[in-house]
Every structure is written in C-alpha cells, then in structure tokens.
C-alpha cells in the first residue's frame, strides 16, 4: 500500500461530513418547507460523495498513520452503502410528511449514519473500527425512535440502544483483549502477531467477543433479538433503511476483520461463522412462518439473508468474499424494492402493515402487486430472478471450500422460507379484498420500478456486478 495525503484519501468522508453540517444549518435557518429542501440536498450530497468515491480510484492507499485504508473492497462497499442510503431517503420523502414526522433532522441523521458506515469499511485499526461503528450506531438509535409521539417507535429506539450498547461493550472488550495479547490495534500488526506464533487462549477469546459484537450489528443468531421489535416499531422508511445500508456496512466490516487481521486463525473463527450462519438461516426460515405483520416478517427474512451471506464468509477465500459481495448487492436492490411496496401500503390515509391488508391487491393495484411478487419470488430464490443467482454464488463458494453440509442446509432453509414469501403472493392474488391503495408518490414508484427492473434483468447482464465484486474481493485478499 502507498501512503498519500490524508485529505485526498478521505475526501469522500470529509465532504459528506461537511455537507451534513452545512445542510443542518440550512434546515435550521429555513423558514418553511425545510423537509423537502434538506431531503433533496442530502440526496445530492450522497450522489456527490458516490462520485468522489468512484473517482478516487481503487487504491490501495492508507491515511492517518495507517488508521484508514482505501482499496477496491472499500470502494465497492461504499458505493453500495451510498446507494442504499439514497434509496432510503427517497422512500421517506412522502411517508414522513403524511405521518406528520417530516422534520428536517432525519436526512441529517441518515447522512451521519452513512458517514459512520463509510468509516467502518475503511477501518484499518480496531480503534478506527470502533469510532466508525459508534458514529453509525448512535445515529441509527435516534432514527429508530424518530416518531417520538409513537409509543412503538420510542420503544424500538430504547431496545435498540440498550442491546446495541451491550454489543458495543462486547466488541470493545474483545478489542482490548486482542490488543493485550497481540500488542497492537493495527490490523496488519495483529495478523503478523498471529502468523508468527500460535494463537493464545486470550486472543481467541478476544476474537470471539469481536465476532459477537459484529454478529449483533448484522442481526445474526443468537444476537438477533432486537431485530423484529425494532423493525416493527420504527417508521417504515426507517426500517427500510435499517434493512439495507447498515447490513452492507456490517457485513463488509465482518469480511475485512475476519479475512484481514484474523486470517491466520481461520480454523478458529470459521467454526463460529458456520454456527451463526446455520442458526440464522434456520431461525429466518421457521420464525417468519407465523408472522402476521409484514415488517416483522421482513425482519426474520433479513436474519435469514444474513445467514446466506455468512456462508461466503465461512468459505474464507476469494471466491467466498466475491459471492458475499454479489449477494449483498442483490439483497440491497430487492429489499429496497420490497420495502417500497410496503411503504406504499396506505389505505384511507393510514399506513397498514398486516399481511392480510394485501388481499385483493392483484386486482386493485396490479402493477404494485406484480412488483411485490417479483421481489418475493427473488427473495425465495426462484430463477431467473436476481435472488436465485445471489444464493447460487454463495452455495457454490461453500461447496468449493468443502462446506457442502452448510450449502445443503442453506438450500433446505431456502425451500422453507419460500412458504412465507409465496404466501404473500397468494394473499395478493387469491384472497378477497377490494380496498384500493392511496395514490403513490413519484419517489416510491421510481424506487419500485428501478429495483424491480434490476431484479428481473440481472440474469441478462450480470457481468458488471460480477466483475466489480471480483476486483473488490481480490483487493481485500491481496491487500
């Protein structure tokens, strides 16, 4: 790696931080309609940051005395995070206004959470990792309870904060143990210490605590307890944001930490990843079957999808990392589209969340029902939609790494989960219902149409995503 000017390498993060502060001042001094103005400015800030990330090149380069790294892997993850944040903002535009919570602070919170996520994926030291993680987490705690007059929202924020603080403490304790036994917090130094001598029991314990903290952030079993309640209680566009951007950042951080500083002890952490991957797939498949609230169902669905993604990490090689990156990119698209349909579920001016409220949607809103069916089929892994290929890549990577029992378990869990995805399709097209949805704003229609087209057309043009993911995985393993 090469050391360059700190400000040049971290330009996207610095620009986003300055933009967040400037837009905050705009919101404070705006006399009226601050919500729309701040939302549009925030969306522009995300777009401009994405351009800077791409224009900055693939690196690799380090800054701030080795605390911060930019490589192909970080660029891929940051672009995906910025895309997810932009989609989340678009879904919130109309919904927050109709619910009476259109306060200009929300887009600022999204920008600051995104800034923390970008710092996470560029972390090259346990300390910079923790700072980025906490910046993101603190913003997300506030977002979860943003509807402060809604009891469910405030409860969701409190639960997320309490359990998140516990997970942060576990991660920080693991980092302190790692520092105590390795003598450094730098990723390269930890890898060197583990590569030159057998891993001590204390270092392995530190690894376990770090893995537990990261497993909470991705809502992997058994650290998933917060997910259904927070997803149900938070405002629906906030839930949509939670389900995509933080997931990408946490999975990317998981990949960097496990395949970087802890690469020499893959035999130890591979067992942990296999266990939580298998448990997440099973819980995500079976716990969602009895759900009647569509947001809780999507919470368990996200737990299952994290389990599928962790299959690639369990493989521990370049092919596995590439499969995870492809899977997460596809997951962002189809999950954002599904939540776009859920955000559009408004009848008589009120938001609805029950699965039975989708009854008759096939006749009253055929295009929305078609889009929702596409996303459900894709999440179930039915070809030729994008979700099928995402699962295929991680299963193939697992088989090539000799983890064929985990791949078989993933296939079986996918079959079980298809039940509740197809149940939604059945309710839309075969259950009686004639209450039409309220008119949809252009922002939601755009998100649903764009993500639906990407989900359907991925099979025809997979090369750009596969090539970008391959370059990112190579830079992480080779870096």
Secondary structure, 3 states (H helix, E strand, C coil): CEECCHHHHCHHHHHHHHHHHHHHHHHHHCCCCHHHHHHHHHHHHHHHHHHHHHHCCCCCEEECCCCEEECHHHHHHHHHHHHHHHHHHHHHHHHHHHHCCCCCHHHHHHHHHHHHHHHHHCECEHHHHHHHHHHHHHHHHHHHCCCCCCHHHHHHHHHHHHHHHHHHHHHHHHHHHHHHHHCCCEHHHHHHHHHHCCCCHHHHHHHHHHHHHHHHHCCCCCCCHHHHHHHHHCCHHHHHHHHHHHHHHHHHHHHHHHHCCCHHHHHHHHHHHHHHHHHHHHHHHHCCCCCCEHHHHHHHHHHHHHHHHHHHHHHCCHHHHHHHHHHHHHHHHHHHHHHHHHHCCEECCEECCEHHHHCCHHHHCHHHHHHHHHHHHHHHCCCCCHHHHHHHHHHHHHHHCCCHHHHHHHHHHHHHHHHHHHHHHHHHHHCCCCCCCCCCCHHHHHHHHHHHHHHHHHHHCCHHHHHHHHHHHHHHHHC
